[in-house]
Amino acid sequence: MVSSQNHLGVTVLGSGSKGNAVLVHCGGDAILIDAGFSLKDTRRRMTEAGLPEDMLRAIVVTHEHDDHVRGLRVCANHYDVPIYATRKCADVLRQRDDKIGQLALFAAGSSFSISRFVLEPFSIPHDANDPVGFVIRCGDRKIGIATDMGHVSAIVEYQLRACDTLVLESNHDMNLLAASTRPWSLKQRIMGRHGHLSNEASRDLLTHVVAENTRNVILAHMSEECNRLDLVERCAHDCLEHMQRPDIAMRVAYQDRPIPTAWVDCL
């Protein structure tokens, strides 16, 4: 389904350590947050989600890790759209690929517009070059996107309050991570203050940012080795039940395919 002029959609095309991409769309306009899949895979996922390719207006990068930019240049060239990144992220992208072309720069804390969308980037604690999350406004609605962060900083919590739709990380279960065969150094990185959020940390974040207007919660970047769908769902459901918010639509993003679009009306 393609959104009408007064419906704002968030479609997670896929999320996890093998690739990440989130499409925010309204009417005939869309922006892609990260391009972690090949062009072929991105096109397949958009087709599965029922989204036309000609709606894309830009690709916006949260950070330079490969699972977020693997298809960046090829996708941008195919769709003939600009790439937006922070200066430090852009420097790394240019060092890796001298054919990436012109990059539009933005800075955390300074809002900018693409088509009908107003983006407000904010710093997130992750082991990358100036990584960011986003608040994206369209009409009277507000979307929050924040994955790949080791802990919830004060600025993250502040920015994500009272979003209509939230896309948050729920990366690992602490017990499964501890019991995994991963090297201790990798476990330390994941659990560190610039690593990834556990299910429990994501649950705690929800209790501080969900507001009366919140309609959708999407949990993303779930580890295939150190997490399980039932654990993520149970943690989030328990949180929303405790908050007496059974009306909120909760979804968990998949790695291999898109999930149904989360919709909100907007003026």
PASEBA-1860 file (N, C-alpha, C; in nm, 3 decimals):
! residues 267
1> MVSSQNHL> 0.084/-0.121/0.000/0.000/0.000/0.000/0.087/0.125/0.000 ~ 0.059/0.219/-0.088/0.130/0.346/-0.093/0.053/0.447/-0.010 ~ 0.126/0.523/0.072/0.059/0.617/0.162/-0.004/0.731/0.084 ~ -0.119/0.777/0.133/-0.184/0.893/0.077/-0.119/1.018/0.134 ~ -0.168/1.133/0.092/-0.108/1.259/0.136/-0.119/1.278/0.287 ~ -0.215/1.213/0.352/-0.233/1.232/0.496/-0.208/1.106/0.576 ~ -0.123/1.016/0.522/-0.081/0.898/0.596/0.071/0.889/0.590 ~ 0.133/0.879/0.707/0.279/0.871/0.718/0.317/0.727/0.754
9> GVTVLGSG> 0.401/0.667/0.671/0.438/0.527/0.690/0.585/0.508/0.722 ~ 0.612/0.406/0.802/0.749/0.362/0.830/0.757/0.214/0.796 ~ 0.842/0.181/0.700/0.859/0.042/0.658/1.004/0.001/0.681 ~ 1.026/-0.090/0.775/1.161/-0.144/0.795/1.181/-0.253/0.690 ~ 1.266/-0.225/0.593/1.292/-0.321/0.485/1.372/-0.440/0.535 ~ 1.446/-0.421/0.642/1.524/-0.527/0.704/1.616/-0.467/0.807 ~ 1.648/-0.546/0.912/1.734/-0.492/1.017/1.808/-0.605/1.087 ~ 1.937/-0.582/1.108/2.022/-0.678/1.175/2.166/-0.661/1.131
17> SKGNAVLV> 2.253/-0.750/1.176/2.395/-0.736/1.147/2.429/-0.760/1.001 ~ 2.335/-0.814/0.921/2.360/-0.838/0.779/2.306/-0.727/0.689 ~ 2.241/-0.627/0.748/2.191/-0.516/0.668/2.076/-0.444/0.734 ~ 2.070/-0.312/0.710/1.966/-0.228/0.769/1.917/-0.125/0.669 ~ 1.786/-0.105/0.664/1.727/-0.001/0.580/1.585/0.024/0.627 ~ 1.553/0.152/0.646/1.420/0.193/0.691/1.367/0.298/0.594 ~ 1.249/0.275/0.540/1.188/0.370/0.447/1.078/0.448/0.519 ~ 1.090/0.580/0.517/0.989/0.670/0.573/0.919/0.735/0.454
25> HCGGDAIL> 0.785/0.726/0.448/0.717/0.771/0.327/0.581/0.832/0.357 ~ 0.546/0.928/0.272/0.416/0.994/0.280/0.379/1.039/0.139 ~ 0.259/1.001/0.094/0.220/1.034/-0.042/0.316/0.971/-0.141 ~ 0.368/1.049/-0.233/0.461/0.997/-0.332/0.606/1.023/-0.299 ~ 0.636/1.058/-0.174/0.773/1.091/-0.135/0.823/0.996/-0.028 ~ 0.953/0.963/-0.035/1.013/0.875/0.064/1.160/0.907/0.082 ~ 1.210/0.881/0.201/1.354/0.886/0.228/1.395/0.752/0.286 ~ 1.514/0.708/0.248/1.567/0.581/0.296/1.672/0.609/0.403
33> IDAGFSLK> 1.648/0.560/0.523/1.746/0.572/0.631/1.834/0.448/0.626 ~ 1.957/0.468/0.581/2.058/0.365/0.561/2.028/0.278/0.439 ~ 2.136/0.226/0.380/2.126/0.141/0.261/2.220/0.022/0.280 ~ 2.181/-0.066/0.371/2.266/-0.178/0.408/2.250/-0.302/0.323 ~ 2.167/-0.295/0.219/2.146/-0.409/0.131/2.189/-0.375/-0.011 ~ 2.219/-0.477/-0.088/2.253/-0.455/-0.229/2.134/-0.393/-0.301 ~ 2.159/-0.336/-0.418/2.050/-0.278/-0.496/1.945/-0.384/-0.528 ~ 1.990/-0.501/-0.571/1.895/-0.609/-0.604/1.808/-0.643/-0.485
41> DTRRRMTE> 1.869/-0.655/-0.369/1.795/-0.691/-0.248/1.703/-0.577/-0.204 ~ 1.750/-0.454/-0.215/1.667/-0.339/-0.180/1.543/-0.333/-0.268 ~ 1.561/-0.354/-0.398/1.448/-0.352/-0.491/1.349/-0.465/-0.459 ~ 1.402/-0.582/-0.427/1.314/-0.694/-0.390/1.231/-0.660/-0.267 ~ 1.296/-0.602/-0.168/1.226/-0.571/-0.043/1.121/-0.462/-0.065 ~ 1.151/-0.363/-0.146/1.052/-0.259/-0.173/0.933/-0.316/-0.249 ~ 0.960/-0.408/-0.342/0.851/-0.473/-0.415/0.764/-0.555/-0.321 ~ 0.827/-0.630/-0.231/0.752/-0.711/-0.135/0.666/-0.623/-0.044
49> AGLPEDML> 0.716/-0.503/-0.014/0.641/-0.411/0.072/0.535/-0.332/-0.005 ~ 0.532/-0.349/-0.138/0.434/-0.279/-0.219/0.464/-0.132/-0.237 ~ 0.593/-0.096/-0.237/0.635/0.044/-0.245/0.702/0.072/-0.379 ~ 0.657/0.172/-0.453/0.717/0.204/-0.583/0.855/0.266/-0.568 ~ 0.943/0.232/-0.661/1.081/0.281/-0.653/1.092/0.431/-0.681 ~ 0.999/0.487/-0.756/1.013/0.626/-0.796/0.976/0.724/-0.685 ~ 0.944/0.676/-0.566/0.909/0.766/-0.457/1.031/0.812/-0.378 ~ 1.147/0.749/-0.400/1.265/0.779/-0.319/1.325/0.915/-0.355
57> RAIVVTHE> 1.350/0.997/-0.253/1.404/1.132/-0.273/1.547/1.147/-0.222 ~ 1.590/1.061/-0.129/1.725/1.073/-0.073/1.755/0.950/0.011 ~ 1.885/0.926/0.032/1.932/0.826/0.127/2.007/0.899/0.237 ~ 1.970/0.873/0.360/2.031/0.940/0.476/2.101/0.834/0.561 ~ 2.226/0.860/0.597/2.310/0.760/0.663/2.322/0.791/0.812 ~ 2.301/0.687/0.895/2.318/0.704/1.040/2.465/0.693/1.080 ~ 2.538/0.599/1.018/2.681/0.584/1.042/2.739/0.491/0.937 ~ 2.871/0.478/0.938/2.941/0.419/0.824/2.962/0.268/0.833
65> HDDHVRGL> 2.913/0.201/0.935/2.934/0.056/0.944/2.869/-0.014/0.825 ~ 2.933/-0.124/0.783/2.897/-0.186/0.656/2.752/-0.232/0.649 ~ 2.697/-0.274/0.762/2.558/-0.321/0.758/2.458/-0.208/0.740 ~ 2.508/-0.085/0.734/2.421/0.031/0.710/2.450/0.100/0.577 ~ 2.562/0.066/0.513/2.598/0.138/0.389/2.642/0.044/0.276 ~ 2.620/-0.084/0.291/2.672/-0.180/0.193/2.626/-0.149/0.051 ~ 2.503/-0.106/0.034/2.452/-0.077/-0.101/2.440/0.071/-0.131 ~ 2.509/0.154/-0.053/2.485/0.298/-0.058/2.508/0.359/-0.196
73> RVCANHYD> 2.631/0.348/-0.248/2.662/0.416/-0.375/2.578/0.362/-0.490 ~ 2.567/0.229/-0.499/2.494/0.170/-0.611/2.346/0.207/-0.605 ~ 2.288/0.205/-0.486/2.147/0.243/-0.472/2.126/0.391/-0.505 ~ 2.215/0.477/-0.455/2.202/0.620/-0.482/2.213/0.648/-0.632 ~ 2.305/0.580/-0.699/2.321/0.600/-0.843/2.199/0.549/-0.920 ~ 2.149/0.434/-0.881/2.033/0.377/-0.950/1.910/0.466/-0.937 ~ 1.885/0.513/-0.816/1.766/0.595/-0.793/1.790/0.743/-0.823 ~ 1.917/0.778/-0.851/1.955/0.916/-0.882/1.911/1.011/-0.771
81> VPIYATRK> 1.951/0.978/-0.649/1.915/1.059/-0.533/2.042/1.097/-0.456 ~ 2.038/1.207/-0.380/2.154/1.247/-0.301/2.172/1.160/-0.178 ~ 2.295/1.160/-0.128/2.329/1.091/-0.003/2.358/1.197/0.103 ~ 2.299/1.183/0.219/2.320/1.274/0.332/2.398/1.201/0.441 ~ 2.500/1.268/0.496/2.580/1.208/0.603/2.645/1.319/0.685 ~ 2.688/1.286/0.807/2.766/1.381/0.885/2.905/1.393/0.822 ~ 2.976/1.498/0.856/3.107/1.522/0.794/3.204/1.406/0.823 ~ 3.211/1.362/0.948/3.305/1.254/0.982/3.266/1.124/0.913
89> CADVLRQR> 3.139/1.097/0.906/3.093/0.978/0.834/3.125/0.990/0.686 ~ 3.102/1.107/0.629/3.129/1.129/0.486/3.277/1.110/0.455 ~ 3.364/1.155/0.544/3.508/1.139/0.523/3.545/0.991/0.511 ~ 3.487/0.909/0.598/3.516/0.765/0.593/3.459/0.704/0.466 ~ 3.340/0.744/0.428/3.278/0.690/0.306/3.363/0.723/0.184 ~ 3.417/0.845/0.178/3.501/0.884/0.063/3.632/0.807/0.062 ~ 3.689/0.783/0.181/3.814/0.706/0.189/3.794/0.564/0.137 ~ 3.680/0.507/0.165/3.651/0.370/0.122/3.618/0.361/-0.027
97> DDKIGQLA> 3.553/0.464/-0.078/3.500/0.458/-0.215/3.511/0.595/-0.279 ~ 3.613/0.612/-0.364/3.634/0.743/-0.426/3.536/0.770/-0.539 ~ 3.448/0.674/-0.569/3.346/0.694/-0.672/3.209/0.727/-0.613 ~ 3.206/0.752/-0.483/3.076/0.770/-0.419/3.009/0.900/-0.460 ~ 3.085/0.996/-0.510/3.024/1.120/-0.558/2.999/1.221/-0.448 ~ 2.919/1.320/-0.479/2.892/1.431/-0.387/2.803/1.386/-0.272 ~ 2.842/1.427/-0.152/2.764/1.396/-0.033/2.712/1.526/0.027 ~ 2.585/1.527/0.063/2.527/1.642/0.133/2.551/1.625/0.282
105> LFAAGSSF> 2.605/1.727/0.345/2.645/1.716/0.485/2.540/1.774/0.579 ~ 2.527/1.712/0.694/2.444/1.766/0.802/2.518/1.745/0.933 ~ 2.472/1.809/1.038/2.536/1.799/1.169/2.433/1.764/1.275 ~ 2.473/1.681/1.369/2.384/1.649/1.480/2.346/1.777/1.553 ~ 2.219/1.791/1.582/2.169/1.910/1.650/2.115/2.016/1.558 ~ 2.134/1.999/1.426/2.085/2.097/1.329/1.986/2.029/1.234 ~ 1.864/2.078/1.230/1.761/2.017/1.147/1.779/2.054/1.000 ~ 1.728/1.971/0.912/1.731/1.999/0.768/1.610/1.933/0.704
113> SISRFVLE> 1.577/1.976/0.583/1.456/1.928/0.516/1.490/1.853/0.388 ~ 1.414/1.748/0.363/1.416/1.675/0.237/1.271/1.655/0.196 ~ 1.235/1.715/0.083/1.097/1.706/0.037/1.005/1.755/0.148 ~ 0.906/1.676/0.186/0.810/1.718/0.289/0.855/1.682/0.430 ~ 0.973/1.622/0.444/1.020/1.574/0.573/1.120/1.671/0.636 ~ 1.109/1.690/0.766/1.207/1.766/0.843/1.280/1.668/0.933 ~ 1.412/1.660/0.917/1.493/1.565/0.993/1.571/1.638/1.101 ~ 1.569/1.581/1.221/1.642/1.636/1.335/1.740/1.529/1.384
121> PFSIPHDA> 1.865/1.533/1.338/1.963/1.433/1.380/2.015/1.460/1.520 ~ 2.040/1.354/1.595/2.097/1.369/1.729/2.202/1.260/1.751 ~ 2.300/1.290/1.833/2.411/1.198/1.857/2.366/1.076/1.935 ~ 2.420/0.960/1.897/2.394/0.837/1.971/2.528/0.775/2.012 ~ 2.532/0.703/2.124/2.658/0.644/2.171/2.687/0.509/2.105 ~ 2.770/0.512/2.001/2.806/0.391/1.927/2.949/0.407/1.878 ~ 3.018/0.295/1.856/3.159/0.301/1.818/3.174/0.323/1.668 ~ 3.131/0.439/1.624/3.140/0.478/1.484/3.179/0.626/1.478
129> NDPVGFVI> 3.190/0.680/1.357/3.230/0.819/1.338/3.107/0.910/1.336 ~ 3.083/0.976/1.447/2.972/1.070/1.461/2.838/1.006/1.425 ~ 2.802/0.895/1.489/2.675/0.828/1.458/2.556/0.908/1.507 ~ 2.444/0.892/1.440/2.324/0.969/1.475/2.199/0.883/1.470 ~ 2.100/0.927/1.546/1.962/0.882/1.529/1.884/0.998/1.470 ~ 1.756/0.977/1.446/1.676/1.082/1.383/1.538/1.094/1.446 ~ 1.495/1.217/1.461/1.353/1.248/1.470/1.315/1.301/1.333 ~ 1.210/1.246/1.276/1.164/1.288/1.143/1.021/1.338/1.157
137> RCGDRKIG> 0.999/1.461/1.117/0.866/1.522/1.128/0.804/1.536/0.989 ~ 0.676/1.511/0.985/0.598/1.530/0.863/0.460/1.576/0.906 ~ 0.423/1.697/0.867/0.298/1.752/0.917/0.303/1.764/1.068 ~ 0.203/1.710/1.135/0.197/1.718/1.280/0.248/1.590/1.347 ~ 0.314/1.502/1.273/0.358/1.374/1.328/0.510/1.366/1.343 ~ 0.552/1.276/1.431/0.693/1.266/1.470/0.734/1.119/1.477 ~ 0.839/1.087/1.404/0.895/0.952/1.403/1.033/0.956/1.469 ~ 1.063/0.858/1.553/1.195/0.848/1.614/1.264/0.720/1.570
145> IATDMGHV> 1.390/0.733/1.527/1.469/0.617/1.483/1.603/0.619/1.555 ~ 1.630/0.515/1.635/1.756/0.509/1.708/1.795/0.363/1.729 ~ 1.891/0.317/1.653/1.946/0.183/1.672/2.097/0.197/1.688 ~ 2.165/0.085/1.715/2.311/0.087/1.728/2.357/0.186/1.835 ~ 2.320/0.160/1.958/2.367/0.245/2.068/2.389/0.160/2.192 ~ 2.500/0.187/2.261/2.538/0.106/2.375/2.464/0.138/2.502 ~ 2.417/0.260/2.514/2.336/0.298/2.630/2.246/0.413/2.589 ~ 2.151/0.444/2.673/2.056/0.552/2.645/2.106/0.679/2.713
153> SAIVEYQL> 2.156/0.770/2.632/2.202/0.898/2.687/2.083/0.989/2.713 ~ 2.108/1.096/2.786/2.001/1.192/2.816/1.945/1.253/2.689 ~ 2.032/1.279/2.591/1.984/1.342/2.467/1.899/1.243/2.386 ~ 1.935/1.115/2.388/1.854/1.015/2.317/1.715/1.008/2.378 ~ 1.709/0.998/2.509/1.578/0.991/2.576/1.496/1.116/2.548 ~ 1.559/1.231/2.555/1.487/1.356/2.531/1.430/1.361/2.389 ~ 1.511/1.326/2.292/1.469/1.335/2.152/1.357/1.237/2.119 ~ 1.357/1.122/2.182/1.261/1.017/2.145/1.128/1.027/2.219
161> RACDTLVL> 1.116/1.120/2.308/0.991/1.133/2.382/0.877/1.175/2.289 ~ 0.762/1.113/2.311/0.636/1.153/2.246/0.642/1.142/2.094 ~ 0.707/1.037/2.044/0.701/1.007/1.900/0.575/0.926/1.870 ~ 0.518/0.948/1.753/0.403/0.870/1.710/0.443/0.728/1.672 ~ 0.559/0.716/1.608/0.616/0.586/1.572/0.761/0.582/1.617 ~ 0.799/0.473/1.683/0.936/0.456/1.732/1.001/0.335/1.667 ~ 1.125/0.351/1.621/1.207/0.239/1.576/1.328/0.234/1.668 ~ 1.333/0.132/1.754/1.435/0.124/1.858/1.510/-0.009/1.850
169> ESNHDMNL> 1.634/-0.005/1.894/1.714/-0.127/1.897/1.673/-0.217/2.013 ~ 1.668/-0.347/1.984/1.654/-0.450/2.088/1.744/-0.565/2.043 ~ 1.873/-0.548/2.065/1.974/-0.630/1.996/1.993/-0.769/2.055 ~ 2.008/-0.777/2.187/2.048/-0.906/2.243/1.982/-0.933/2.377 ~ 1.974/-1.061/2.408/1.937/-1.107/2.542/2.067/-1.128/2.619 ~ 2.075/-1.072/2.738/2.200/-1.076/2.814/2.246/-1.219/2.840 ~ 2.155/-1.308/2.873/2.192/-1.446/2.903/2.241/-1.520/2.778 ~ 2.172/-1.498/2.667/2.215/-1.563/2.543/2.350/-1.510/2.495
177> LAASTRPW> 2.372/-1.382/2.513/2.502/-1.324/2.475/2.613/-1.383/2.561 ~ 2.589/-1.390/2.691/2.691/-1.444/2.782/2.723/-1.590/2.751 ~ 2.621/-1.666/2.710/2.639/-1.809/2.684/2.688/-1.838/2.543 ~ 2.695/-1.738/2.458/2.734/-1.759/2.319/2.882/-1.792/2.307 ~ 2.920/-1.842/2.191/3.061/-1.877/2.166/3.141/-1.760/2.110 ~ 3.083/-1.644/2.110/3.154/-1.527/2.058/3.276/-1.495/2.144 ~ 3.381/-1.439/2.085/3.499/-1.402/2.164/3.462/-1.302/2.273 ~ 3.533/-1.309/2.384/3.504/-1.219/2.495/3.517/-1.073/2.453
185> SLKQRIMG> 3.613/-1.043/2.367/3.631/-0.905/2.322/3.508/-0.854/2.249 ~ 3.443/-0.940/2.170/3.322/-0.900/2.099/3.206/-0.883/2.197 ~ 3.196/-0.973/2.294/3.092/-0.958/2.395/3.108/-0.827/2.471 ~ 3.231/-0.793/2.504/3.257/-0.666/2.573/3.213/-0.548/2.488 ~ 3.245/-0.554/2.359/3.205/-0.445/2.269/3.054/-0.431/2.266 ~ 2.983/-0.542/2.249/2.837/-0.537/2.239/2.775/-0.483/2.367 ~ 2.826/-0.527/2.482/2.771/-0.486/2.610/2.819/-0.349/2.655 ~ 2.922/-0.296/2.587/2.982/-0.170/2.628/2.892/-0.050/2.605
193> RHGHLSNE> 2.936/0.064/2.654/2.855/0.185/2.648/2.847/0.244/2.507 ~ 2.922/0.187/2.415/2.913/0.228/2.274/2.888/0.108/2.184 ~ 2.816/0.009/2.238/2.786/-0.112/2.163/2.642/-0.117/2.117 ~ 2.564/-0.209/2.177/2.425/-0.230/2.136/2.334/-0.246/2.257 ~ 2.207/-0.211/2.240/2.110/-0.218/2.349/2.056/-0.360/2.366 ~ 2.047/-0.404/2.490/1.984/-0.531/2.523/1.832/-0.516/2.522 ~ 1.763/-0.629/2.527/1.617/-0.625/2.536/1.572/-0.547/2.659 ~ 1.641/-0.568/2.769/1.603/-0.502/2.894/1.625/-0.351/2.885
201> ASRDLLTH> 1.735/-0.310/2.824/1.762/-0.167/2.810/1.661/-0.101/2.717 ~ 1.622/-0.173/2.612/1.520/-0.121/2.522/1.386/-0.107/2.593 ~ 1.352/-0.205/2.675/1.229/-0.199/2.754/1.230/-0.077/2.846 ~ 1.343/-0.055/2.913/1.352/0.059/3.004/1.338/0.191/2.928 ~ 1.395/0.197/2.807/1.381/0.318/2.726/1.235/0.343/2.692 ~ 1.163/0.238/2.656/1.022/0.254/2.623/0.944/0.317/2.737 ~ 0.974/0.277/2.859/0.898/0.330/2.973/0.917/0.481/2.989 ~ 1.026/0.535/2.935/1.054/0.677/2.950/1.011/0.762/2.830
209> VVAENTRN> 0.987/0.699/2.715/0.960/0.781/2.596/0.820/0.762/2.538 ~ 0.754/0.651/2.567/0.618/0.631/2.517/0.526/0.736/2.577 ~ 0.444/0.796/2.491/0.352/0.901/2.536/0.211/0.869/2.487 ~ 0.118/0.955/2.521/-0.022/0.932/2.486/-0.042/0.918/2.336 ~ 0.038/0.993/2.258/0.021/0.991/2.112/0.093/0.875/2.043 ~ 0.175/0.800/2.115/0.250/0.691/2.054/0.156/0.582/2.002 ~ 0.174/0.544/1.877/0.087/0.445/1.814/0.161/0.319/1.770 ~ 0.290/0.332/1.738/0.366/0.218/1.685/0.502/0.209/1.751
217> VILAHMSE> 0.542/0.086/1.784/0.678/0.059/1.832/0.735/-0.054/1.747 ~ 0.850/-0.027/1.683/0.919/-0.127/1.603/1.053/-0.155/1.668 ~ 1.078/-0.280/1.703/1.205/-0.319/1.764/1.295/-0.377/1.656 ~ 1.418/-0.326/1.650/1.505/-0.354/1.536/1.642/-0.404/1.580 ~ 1.720/-0.442/1.480/1.860/-0.486/1.497/1.871/-0.605/1.592 ~ 1.777/-0.697/1.585/1.777/-0.816/1.670/1.887/-0.912/1.625 ~ 1.971/-0.953/1.719/2.077/-1.048/1.689/2.018/-1.184/1.656 ~ 2.069/-1.247/1.550/2.022/-1.381/1.513/2.084/-1.488/1.602
225> ECNRLDLV> 2.198/-1.459/1.662/2.268/-1.557/1.745/2.241/-1.538/1.893 ~ 2.223/-1.414/1.936/2.215/-1.384/2.080/2.081/-1.324/2.120 ~ 1.978/-1.357/2.045/1.843/-1.311/2.079/1.742/-1.405/2.015 ~ 1.617/-1.391/2.057/1.509/-1.468/1.997/1.385/-1.380/1.987 ~ 1.307/-1.407/1.883/1.187/-1.328/1.860/1.094/-1.330/1.981 ~ 1.075/-1.447/2.041/0.983/-1.455/2.155/1.032/-1.376/2.274 ~ 1.164/-1.367/2.293/1.218/-1.290/2.405/1.198/-1.140/2.383 ~ 1.221/-1.095/2.261/1.200/-0.954/2.229/1.054/-0.916/2.247
233> ERCAHDCL> 0.966/-0.998/2.192/0.822/-0.969/2.201/0.774/-0.971/2.345 ~ 0.819/-1.068/2.423/0.775/-1.078/2.562/0.819/-0.956/2.643 ~ 0.942/-0.915/2.623/0.995/-0.800/2.697/0.915/-0.674/2.665 ~ 0.890/-0.651/2.537/0.816/-0.531/2.496/0.670/-0.539/2.538 ~ 0.607/-0.656/2.521/0.467/-0.671/2.559/0.448/-0.649/2.709 ~ 0.540/-0.704/2.789/0.531/-0.684/2.934/0.539/-0.537/2.970 ~ 0.627/-0.466/2.899/0.643/-0.322/2.923/0.516/-0.247/2.888 ~ 0.462/-0.271/2.770/0.342/-0.200/2.727/0.221/-0.237/2.811
241> EHMQRPDI> 0.215/-0.362/2.855/0.105/-0.403/2.943/0.115/-0.332/3.077 ~ 0.236/-0.322/3.131/0.257/-0.250/3.257/0.218/-0.104/3.244 ~ 0.241/-0.046/3.126/0.206/0.094/3.102/0.059/0.110/3.063 ~ -0.013/-0.002/3.057/-0.154/-0.002/3.019/-0.174/0.060/2.880 ~ -0.089/0.011/2.785/-0.096/0.060/2.647/-0.113/-0.056/2.548 ~ -0.219/-0.134/2.563/-0.242/-0.242/2.467/-0.278/-0.191/2.328 ~ -0.307/-0.061/2.316/-0.344/-0.002/2.187/-0.224/0.018/2.095 ~ -0.103/0.016/2.151/0.016/0.038/2.069/0.047/-0.087/1.987
249> AMRVAYQD> 0.067/-0.068/1.857/0.104/-0.178/1.768/0.254/-0.203/1.781 ~ 0.292/-0.321/1.827/0.432/-0.356/1.845/0.473/-0.457/1.738 ~ 0.587/-0.429/1.671/0.640/-0.519/1.568/0.788/-0.540/1.592 ~ 0.838/-0.652/1.548/0.982/-0.680/1.551/1.030/-0.691/1.407 ~ 1.135/-0.616/1.374/1.188/-0.616/1.238/1.263/-0.746/1.210 ~ 1.251/-0.793/1.086/1.322/-0.914/1.042/1.449/-0.876/0.968 ~ 1.542/-0.971/0.963/1.663/-0.951/0.886/1.642/-0.978/0.737 ~ 1.560/-1.078/0.706/1.554/-1.128/0.568/1.439/-1.073/0.485
257> RPIPTAWV> 1.350/-0.994/0.544/1.234/-0.944/0.469/1.174/-0.823/0.540 ~ 1.096/-0.744/0.467/1.033/-0.628/0.531/0.917/-0.670/0.620 ~ 0.884/-0.584/0.715/0.766/-0.606/0.797/0.655/-0.512/0.749 ~ 0.531/-0.539/0.787/0.422/-0.449/0.746/0.447/-0.305/0.789 ~ 0.405/-0.213/0.707/0.426/-0.071/0.734/0.349/-0.027/0.858 ~ 0.415/0.056/0.939/0.350/0.120/1.054/0.296/0.255/1.007 ~ 0.167/0.277/1.024/0.101/0.397/0.972/0.054/0.488/1.085 ~ 0.058/0.619/1.059/-0.012/0.717/1.141/-0.075/0.820/1.047
265> DCL> -0.188/0.874/1.087/-0.249/0.984/1.012/-0.171/1.111/1.040 ~ -0.164/1.199/0.943/-0.099/1.328/0.965/-0.176/1.437/0.891 ~ -0.164/1.559/0.941/-0.232/1.673/0.881/-0.135/1.753/0.795
END
